[in-house]
Amino acid sequence: MKIELTKPETFKDNPKIILFDGVCNLCSAFLIFVYERDRRAVFKFAWIQSKQGKQILDYIGFAADDYETIVYIEHGKIHSRSSAFLKIVKHLRFPWPILCIGIIIPPFIRNWLYDIIARNRYKFFGKKDKCMVPTGELASRFL
């Protein structure tokens, strides 16, 4: 089953979706960080390695084994890398939206820095054997 990304009404129930690398400690920490600061519960989450994550990646034309970027889908519009990060923090409670000032940095510079961290995230922050299994309220926010 494919998800129709060209029609925002398809995402009426899940208008803001974040896809994460589920085995990356840095990515999992960022997920928890976002979850705890998402005061209006606007985000839904999926691990890139999950069935739903792979279906979405396939549909939007990303490699199903490309775990080096966060993917953020907002009302059908796809954002990745540093742009995804900036779009996500915009929706968190103060002071985190201040980081959106980073949008003035040209994308090729932002993404260059993002890519350095992404390529080395397992070395710097470690890696789990399998994705975290969310529980409680967090589990209800997963696709």
N, C-alpha and C positions, 0 to 999 in steps of 0.2 A: 504494500500500500504506500503510495506516494503522498506527501503532504503538499498541498497547493500553496506555494509561497507567494504567488503573484497576486493573490486576493487577500488583503488584510482581514476580511471577515472570517476567513478560515481559522485565524488565530484569535477569534473573539474570546475564547475561553483561556487561551495561553498567549497573550499578545507580546510577552517579553520572555524569551527562552535563552538560557545560557548553557552552552555545551562546554564541558571541562574534560581534561585528561584525568580519569579517575584513579590512576595509580601514582600520580605525581603529588608529593607532599605539599609543594608550594601551591599547586592548583587546588587541592583539597582545603588547604588553609584559607585560600582566597574565597572559596565557596562558602565556608563557615563565616568568614568576615562579611561577605555580602549578605548572607542569610540573617545574621545578627543585626545588621544595619538597614535592612529592607523593611522599614516601618509600615509600609502599606501592603506588604506581601505581593508585590507586582511581578516578581520573577518566578519562573519555573525553571527547573534544572534537569540536565541529563548528562550522564557520563558519555563521552565520545565513544567509549568501548561498548556501550549498551546497544541493544537492538534498536531502540528508538534513536539513539545518537547516530548510529551507522546509517539508518534510513534517511535521516535528515541530511547528514553529510553527503550521502550519495545523491540525493535529490538536488542539493544546491551546487553540486559539482566539485566538492572537496574529496580528496582521497580518504577512504574509510580508515586508513592506517596513518593519517597525518595528525599526530597528537601534539604538534608543536605550536598550535595556536588555540586560543580561546575563540569561540564563535558565539556571537550574540545576534539574535534575531529579534527585531523590534517591529511589530506590525508588518511582518513580511520582508523587511529590509535587512540585509545581511551585513554584519560588521565582523571583522576579525582583527587579530593582533592588537596593536596599540589603540586603534580606533574603537574596538570592542571594549577594552578596558575603560577608556574615557567615557563612552556612552553609558556603561554600567555605573560608574561612580557618580555620574550626574544624578542618579535616582536614589542615592543613599542619603542618610540624614547628615546634617552639618557636623563636621567641617569638610567631609570628603568631596562634595561637589566642587570645592575650590580647585581640586586637581585638574578640573576641566580646562584650566588655563593652559594646560599642556597642548591643547588643540592648536595653539599658535606656532608650535614647533612643526616644521614641515614633516609630512608623513614619512618620507624616506629616512629622516633622522630618527624619529620616534620608533619606526619599525626596525631599524638597524639595532637600536638598543634593546628593543623587545626580543628580537631574534637571538641576540647574544645570551640573554637570560633564558629564553626558551630552549636553546640548544644545550645549555649547561645546567638546567634546573635539577636533573637527577643527581648530578655530581655535587651541586651546592646544597640541595635540600633533601635529597633522598627519594626513594621510590618504594611503593608497597608492592606486594605480590599480586594483590587483586584490589578492585575498587571497594571503597568503604560502602557498607550497607547502611543507608540512612534509616533512622528510627523516628518515631513520634511525629511532631509537627514538620520536621525537615522532610521526612519520607513523603508526606502529603504534597510537598512542593516539587517532587520529581515526576517526570513524565512516565 
